């Protein structure tokens, strides 16, 4: 369970610690600071036993006793948990993802009765809808280091109970201000249901076994986002907006209990840190230490890097910027439909709010179709990975990127010109494309940036969610001012313009990466210099 070496050399003072480097005690040098790897890398693999350096062997002083796993079959290592326990944790966390997606969209169905009861403007009601996504975009930039320092379980527990509590100001709210503030805080708390789950999956499954649980997690957001309006449209029609929030609060309470009672800590470095702390307490011997504690930068440095590196990548890395704009527009269009679909179907087909909500089932339908299509993409990736590198992730996104604008065009020009199934079919194609884009972005950035994958993915997540917050704010004005057909046509043109992204990267990706400062750093580390 442990090994010993001589006293550690004193950690040198360096300004580099504030710029994303961390002192490695076991290697005796500065190396890049690795934040949460989401689904790309596993934190449980951070506790590899390394022999002491020559300098350590010659050192003097108290000998630290390094706490490590009790061999490769240690039952405390999440990789060695039973399949039942792994899948129980994965499904509960993915259900959390589904619920926070559900609550993000379900609110949109209740805006009419909210406006009528609170006497506020439609614009403020839409702001209450949109600001939830702002919380989703901002929170991960600051919260990721807390998961590294304190573990995933406390983050799930604290955030999920806060998520439940801040439904109260919504359900009991007497004015729109309290609703808006509570939605913002709820979005901040809900963000862990998206950002932490990928890391949890990576803690539990080795890379070769990670495909299916990661796909289920990815489906969670899309499925939740679609079934939220499908159910709550009928609640709005018969009960009103407050009941929408009461039901969401009950769902949040249920997932809080499931997370607290039926999941445990999965981050390997935190488990080892707790073992070391327990041994220090039981034995009174301060030499029991965990390597990750010794090598981790201060929480202040972690937060600084977590908040600045994703933004830096957005403005300096062409690959991150292009993919962020591409997936960001697809995500934003999904939020745009929360306002556009009710306008089109109510005016063109006289749908009730309950019937309008059912149309949003196109989102999970499109996501499931995209999921099954992605199985073929995975086959292509395994076949061409050695030859194409990260670009082997992009084969089906070439088609998905074109399917996205094609679906928007069908939605635009089929609306009001025949059966209502016309625009619905268009929306299904839209979300097959968006889901394909989403998976391609996630996998390509993870493969391209490896130890910096967390920051690259945080950057695109920031763009996605801020776009998702902005689009509903102007949707009604755009669709009423330009007419429904031409507003959607404009969106299709933008989607078509961005569809060039995978084609350019499929052809020039290696060249672009070769010019990247981060790519050069990754190559240097790989060579061991």
N, C-alpha and C positions, 0 to 999 in steps of 0.2 A: 504494500500500500504506500510505501514511502521509500525514498532513497536520500542519502545525505551527501553534502559536499561542503567545502569550506565556505567561510563568510563571503558574502557578495562584495564585489568591488563597489566603491561609492558611486552612486548615480551621478554622472557629470551634469553640471549646470549648462543648459543650452537653450538658445532661443528657438531651436528647431522644434521643440516639444509643442510649441504653440502653433506650428504650421503643419501638423499632421504626422510627425514622427514620434516614436516612443522608444525609450531605452530598453533594450533586451538584456536582462540580467544574465540569462543563460548563454547569450551569444557575445556579450560584452560590446555591443555596438547599437547605434540608433537604427531603427527600421520603421517602415511605414506603419502608421496606426490603422488597425483594422477595426471598423465599426461593425454594427449588426450586418451580417451578410444576407438577411432575408432568406430567400430560398436558395441562393447561389452556393453558399458554403455552410458548413455545420460548426456551430460553436462547441459541440462535444468533442471535436477533433483538435481543440486548442491545447489539450493537456498531454501532448506527446512528451515522453521522458527523454531528456537530453543529458548526455554526460557532462560533467563539469569541464570548463575550459582550462587551459594550462594555467592561466592567471588565477583562476579560482582554486586550483589544486595547490598553488603555492601561497595562497592567502592565509591570513591568520585571524583568529577570533572565534566567535561562536559558530558552530556548524549548523546551518539550517537543515531541517528534515523535510524534504519535499514530499507532499502528499499526492499520490498518484492513484490511478485505478489499480485494483487488485487483479492485475492480469487482463488479458483480452476478453475474458468471460465474466468480468465483474458485474453482478446483477444490478448494481447501482448506476451503471452507465446506461443512459437512455437507449443507446443502440442495442443493448442486450435485453431490453424489456420484452415481454411476451407480445405476440402479434395482437392479441386482444387488447392489451393495455395501450399499445401504440395507436391502434385504430380508434379506441375509445377517446383518447386525447385528441386525435386528429379530427374526428367527427364533431366533438363538442366545440372545438375551436373554430372549425369551419361553419358550424351552426351560428356561432357568434358573428362571423363574417356575413352570413346570410341575413341575420337580424339587423345589423347596422346598415346594410344595403337596403333592406326592407323599409326601415324607418327613414332613410334618406329620401325615398321617393313617395312613400305613403302620405306624407304631409301634404303633398301637392293636391290630393283629391279633396282636401277639406278647406281650401282657400275661400271658396264662395261663401260658405256658412260662417267662416271666421270673419270675413269682411263685414258681413251683415250683422253679426253679433257684437263685434268690438267697435264697429263704426270707423274702421281704418280704411286707408286707400288700398287699392289692389296692388300697387307698387310695394307697399310695406309688407303685405302678405307674401308677395313673391320674394322679398328680401329675407323674410323668415325662413322660407324654403331654401334659398340659396346659401345662406350663411352657415348652414350645417356643413356644407362642402368646404368652406373656408377653414373651419376647424380641422377637417380631415387633412387639408393641405399643410397647415402650419404645425400642428402638434408633432408629427414624426421628426421634424428637424431638431426639436429640443428633447424629445423623450427617448430616442434610441439609446443614448448612453446609459440611461437608468436601467434599461433591461440588461445591459452588459454588466453593470455594477451590482445590481440587486436581484436580477433574475426575472424570468417571464411571469412566473406565478403571481408575485406581488403586483406586477403591472396589470395583469388580467383582473385580479381581485379588486384593486382600488379603482381602476377605470370603469369596470362594469357596474360597481355600486354607485359611482358618481353619475354614470349614464342613467341609471334608474332614478336617482334622486332628482335630477334636473328635468325629468318629465313633469314633476309636480308644478313648477311655475308655469308650465304650458297648460296643463289640464285645469289648473285653478286660476289661470291668468285673467286679470280684469282689463288689461291693456296690451297693445301690440308690442310695446317696449319689453315687457317681461318675457313675452314669447320669443322675441328675437334674441335677447341675451341668453335665455335658456337653451335655445337651439344652437347657438354658437358654442356654449360650454358642452352641450351634449355631443356636438361634432368633435370637439377636442378629445372628449373621453372615448367616443366611439372609434377613433382612429386606430386604437390598439387592436380592434377587431379585424383590421386589414393589415397593418404593418407588422404585427408580431407573429401572425399565424404562419407565414412563410418560414420564418426562423424556427418556429416550433416544429414544423415538418422536417426541416433540415437537421434539427437536433435528434429526431427519432429514426430517420431512415437514411441509410447510406445512399450515395448518389445513384447507384444502379436501381434502387428500389423506390426512388422518389417520384417517378413520373405520375403514377396514379393518384397518390395523396395530394400532390401539387395541383393536378388538374381539378380534383374535387374542391380544393380551396379556391382556385380561380373561378370555378363555376358559382361559388357561393355568392359573390357580389352580384353577378348578373342575374342569378335566379331570384335573390332577395329583392333586387331593384325592380324586377318585373312583377313579382307576385304582390308586392306592396300595394300598388294602385289597383290591381285586380281584385283584391279583397276589400280594401278601404274605400273604393268607389261606392260599393253597396252600403258600407257603414255610413259614409257621408250622406247618401241618398235617404237613409231611413233614420239615422241617429244624430248626425252632425259631427263637427270637427273635434269636439272635446272627447268623444268616444274613441276617435282614432288614436288620440294620445293616451287614453287610459289603456287601450288594448296594447299599444306599443310598450307602455310601462310594464304591463304584466309579462310581456314577452321578455323584456330586459331583465325583470326579476327572476324569471325562470332560468335564463342563461347564466345569470350571476350565481345562482345556487348550483347549477351544473358545473360551472368552472371551479367554484370553491370546493365542492364536495367530491368531484370525480376526476379532477386533474391534479397533477403535482408538477414540481419544478422539472424542466427538461433541459435547461442550459447546463452543459457538462462542467464548465469552469466554475459556475456558482455552486454546484453540488460539491465539488472538491473543496471549494473555499469554506463551505459549511462544515465539511469533515475536519478540515484543519482547525477551524475555530472551536469545534467540539472537543478535539483532542487537546488543544491548549487549555481549555477550561477544565477538562477531566484530569489532566496530568500536571497542570501548572507549569508546563514546559513551553516557553514562547518560541522554541525552535521549529515547531510544527507549522509549516507554511505551504501555501499554494502558489505555484509559479505564476498563474495568471494574475494573482493579487500583486506579486512583486513586480511584474512587468507592465501592469496596466498604468496608463497615464492618469493624472488626477481627473476627477469628475469635471472640473472646470475646463480642462483642456479637451476632454471628450465632447463636452457640449459645444465648445467653440468650433471644433472640427466638424461636428455633426451639423451645425447650423450654417457653416460657411462653405465647406467643400462641395456640397450639391449645387449651390448657386454658382460657384466658381466653374464647375464642370459644365453647367448650362451655357456659360458665356465663353468658354475657351475650347470646348470639345465639340467639333462639328457633328460627330455621331450622336452624342447625347442630345444636342440641340435639335437635330433633325427628327430623331425618334420621339423626343418629347413633344414637339409640335404636331407630329403625325398622330400619335396615340392621344395626345391632349385634345385634338380636334374631334376625334372619334368619341372620346369620353364626354366632351362638351355637347356633342350632338345628342347623346343619350339624355342628357339633362334638358336640352332644348325640346326634346319630344314631350317632356312633362307639361310644357305649355302649348306646343304646336299641335299635338294630336287632339287634345280637347277642342281647340278652336276649329280644326278642320272637320272632325267627325260630328261635332254639334251643329255646325252651320250647314254642312253638306249632306248629312244623313240623319239629322235630328236625334242623335244618340243621347240617352240619359247619362248621367255621371257614372252610374253603375256599369252600363254597357261600355262606356269609354274606358273605364278601368280594366275591363277584360281584354281590351286590345293590347295592353301592355304585356300580356303573356307572350307576345312576339319576342320579347327580350330573352326569357329563358329558352324558348324554342330555338332562336337563333344561336344562343350560346351552346346548347346541347348539340346542334348540328355542327357548330364550329369545333366542339370537343371531339366528335367522332372523326371529323376531317383531320384534326390534328394528330390522330393516331397514325395516319399515313405520313404526315410531316415528320413524325418521330422516326418512322422507318427510313425516310429519305435522309434524315440527319445521321442516323447510324451508318448508312451506306456511304455517305459522302463527307463525313466529318473530317477524316484524315486528309482528303483532297482539298476541301473548300474551307475548313476551319469554321469560325462563327457564322460565315455566310451560308453554311448548310442549314441554318435555322430559318432561312428566308424563302424557301421555295414556294410554299403555299401562301405566304403573305404577298407575293407578287400578284396572285389572283385575288386574294382577300382585299387588297388595296383597291382593286378595280371594282370588286363587287360592292363595296361601300358606296361610291358615288352612283353606281348603276341602280342600287336600291333606292337611293334618295330621289333619283329621276323618276322612277316608277311611282313612288309615293307622291311626288309633285304633280305629275300629269295624269295619274289615274284618279286622283281625288276629285269627287264630284262629277265624274264622267262615266259612271257605270256602277257596278256593284261595289259595295264597301270592301270586298275581299281584295280588290285591286291594290289600294294603298297598303293594306295589311301585308300582302305578299311582298311589296316593296320594303316594308319595315323588317320583315324576316331576313331578307337579303342584307339589309343594312347591318343587322346585328350579328349575322354570320361573319361578315367582313370585320366588324369592330372587334369581335372576340378573337379572330385570327390575328389581327393587328396587335391586340393586347398581349397575346402569348408570344408573338414574335419579338416584340419590344422587350419584354421581360427576359426572355431567354438570350437574345442577342447581346443585350447590355451586360448580362451576367457573364456570358462567355468572353466578351471582349475586355471587360475591366476586372475580372476575377476579384482580387482583394479590395478593389475600389468599387465593386459592384453595388454595395449598399448605398454609396453616395450617388452613383449614377442613377440607380433606381429611385432614390429619394428625390432627385432632381426632376425626373419625369413625373413622379407622383405629385409633386408640388404643382407642376404645370397643369396636369390633368384636373386636379381638384379646384384650383383657382379658376380654370376655364369652366369647369362644371358649375361653379358659383356664379360666374359672370353671364353665361349664355341665357339662363331663364330671365334675367333682368331686362333684356331687350327683345326677347322673342315676340311678345305680343305686338310691340311697336313695329317690328320688322315685317311680321306676317300681315298685319292690317295695312301697313303703309305700302308694301310692295305687291300685295295680293299673295295668296297662299302658294300658288304655283311658282311664281318668280322668286319668292323668298327661299323656297326649297331648292330651286334651280341654282341660286347663288351658293347655297351650302354644298350642292353637288359639284359645282365648279371648284370650290376650295378643296373638297375631298379629292377630286381628280388631280389637282395640282400637287397635293401632298403625296399622292400615290406614287410619285416618281421616286420617293425615298428608298424603298427596298431595291428598285432597279439600279439606282446609282451605287448603293452600298454593295449589292451583289457583284457589280462589276469593279468598283474601285475601293471597296472596303479595306482590303489589305494595304493599299497605298495610303489611304487616309489614316489608318491606324499607325502606320510607320512614321508619320509626321507628328503624331501626338506625343506630347511630353510625358503623359501618363503611360502610354504604351511603351515608350523607351524605358521608363522606370521599371515597368513590369518585366520587360525583356532582361534588364540588368539584374533584377532579383532572381529571375529564373536561371540565369547563368551563374548565380552565386557570387557576383562581384560586390 
